[in-house]
Amino acid sequence: MFQNAPAGRPQASAIPREVVSFSSKYAPGTILISTSERRLYFVMPDGQAIRYGVGVGRPGFEWSGTKIVSQKREWPDWTPPAQMLKRRPDLPRHMKGGLDNPLGARAMYLGSSLYRIHGSNEPNTIGQAVSSGCIRMTNEDVTDLFERVRVGTRVVVIR
């Protein structure tokens, strides 16, 4: 299922990934995220895009703008930021990568921000607005996108 995946539970995909017609001003290779649609589009040539379902920031944690993919990590470790620990002191201070890690199978870091496009250990949250601003995907979908994206890829987030 995943390259280098630890053994464990299968992932559900509530919102199927699909190739769709897509006319836009964005160059092929761009990632466009529509938080209102809760969809991520990976722009391809010839007026097409791959559309993925995503989870987005909950009320008060929405954002928009343009970033670039600054890093990519497989089965990333997670260290909750100070702001998150203040809201949720019960969280671990550090967590090794793996199936129980909230960042899931892959993470693409967005510029120098705290935001990422990442997998999830809660696939039932895809399509919902529940994160602290990160863009969540199923582990299967984030692995697919990770293979298509390079460091330096432009990411445009619109509401």
C-alpha positions in Angstrom: 0.0 0.0 0.0 2.6 2.6 1.1 6.3 2.6 0.3 8.2 2.0 3.6 5.0 1.8 5.6 5.0 0.3 9.0 2.6 -2.6 9.4 -0.8 -1.6 10.7 -4.3 -0.7 10.0 -5.6 0.1 6.5 -6.5 3.6 5.5 -10.0 4.6 4.5 -10.6 7.1 1.7 -13.9 8.8 2.1 -13.4 11.2 -0.8 -12.0 9.5 -3.8 -9.0 11.0 -5.6 -9.8 11.7 -9.3 -8.5 13.4 -12.4 -10.8 16.3 -13.3 -11.1 19.0 -16.0 -9.4 22.1 -14.6 -8.9 25.4 -16.4 -6.9 27.9 -14.4 -4.2 30.5 -14.5 -1.9 28.2 -12.5 1.0 26.4 -14.1 1.2 22.6 -14.2 2.8 21.4 -11.0 1.1 24.0 -8.8 -0.9 22.9 -5.8 -4.2 24.8 -5.3 -6.1 24.3 -2.1 -9.7 25.5 -1.8 -10.5 25.5 1.9 -14.2 26.2 1.2 -14.4 23.1 -1.1 -12.1 21.1 1.2 -10.3 20.0 -1.9 -6.6 20.1 -3.1 -5.9 20.3 -6.8 -2.5 19.3 -8.3 -2.5 21.1 -11.6 -1.5 19.0 -14.6 -1.0 20.0 -18.3 -3.9 20.0 -20.8 -6.5 21.6 -18.6 -6.6 18.8 -16.0 -5.9 18.4 -12.3 -5.8 15.6 -9.7 -8.4 16.5 -7.1 -8.0 15.2 -3.5 -10.2 15.5 -0.5 -8.6 17.3 2.4 -9.2 18.4 6.0 -8.6 22.1 6.7 -8.3 24.5 9.6 -11.2 24.8 11.9 -12.9 28.2 12.6 -10.3 30.6 13.9 -7.5 28.6 12.2 -8.3 29.3 8.5 -5.7 31.0 6.4 -5.0 31.8 2.7 -2.0 32.8 0.7 0.9 31.5 -1.3 3.7 29.3 0.1 6.3 26.9 -1.4 7.1 23.4 -0.4 10.2 23.9 1.6 10.8 20.3 2.9 9.4 16.8 2.4 9.5 14.1 5.0 8.5 10.4 5.0 6.9 9.2 8.2 7.9 12.5 9.9 8.4 13.0 13.6 6.0 15.5 15.2 6.8 18.1 17.8 3.6 20.1 18.7 4.3 23.9 18.4 4.3 26.0 21.6 0.9 27.6 20.7 -0.7 24.1 20.4 0.8 22.9 23.6 -0.6 26.0 25.4 -4.1 25.0 24.1 -3.6 21.3 24.6 -1.1 20.6 27.5 -2.1 16.9 27.4 -0.2 16.4 24.0 3.1 14.6 23.9 6.2 16.9 23.6 7.5 14.8 20.8 6.3 11.8 18.8 8.3 9.5 16.5 6.9 9.0 13.0 4.5 6.1 12.5 0.9 5.1 12.1 -0.1 6.7 15.4 1.6 10.0 14.6 -0.9 12.8 13.6 1.3 13.8 10.6 0.8 10.4 9.0 2.8 8.9 6.2 4.2 12.0 4.6 4.5 15.7 5.2 5.3 18.6 2.9 6.3 21.7 4.9 5.0 25.1 3.7 7.7 27.8 3.7 8.9 28.8 7.1 5.3 28.5 8.6 4.1 26.0 11.0 1.7 24.7 8.3 2.1 21.4 6.4 0.3 19.3 3.9 0.4 15.9 5.7 -1.2 12.5 6.1 -3.4 11.7 9.1 -4.0 9.0 11.6 -7.6 10.1 11.6 -8.8 9.5 8.0 -12.4 10.2 9.1 -11.5 13.9 9.5 -10.8 14.3 5.7 -13.4 16.7 4.3 -13.8 18.5 7.7 -12.5 21.7 9.2 -10.9 20.4 12.4 -7.1 21.1 12.1 -5.0 23.9 13.6 -4.4 25.2 10.0 -2.6 22.2 8.4 -4.0 20.5 5.3 -4.8 16.9 6.1 -5.0 14.1 3.6 -5.5 10.3 3.8 -2.1 8.5 4.0 -2.8 7.0 0.6 -3.5 10.4 -1.0 -0.6 12.2 0.7 1.8 9.5 -0.5 0.5 9.9 -4.1 0.9 13.7 -3.9 4.3 13.5 -2.2 5.7 11.5 -5.2 4.5 14.2 -7.6 5.7 17.3 -5.7 9.2 18.7 -5.5 10.7 21.1 -3.0 10.0 24.5 -4.4 6.5 23.6 -5.6 4.1 26.6 -5.4 1.1 26.1 -3.1 -1.8 28.5 -3.3 -4.4 28.4 -0.6 -7.8 30.1 -1.2 -10.9 30.3 0.9 
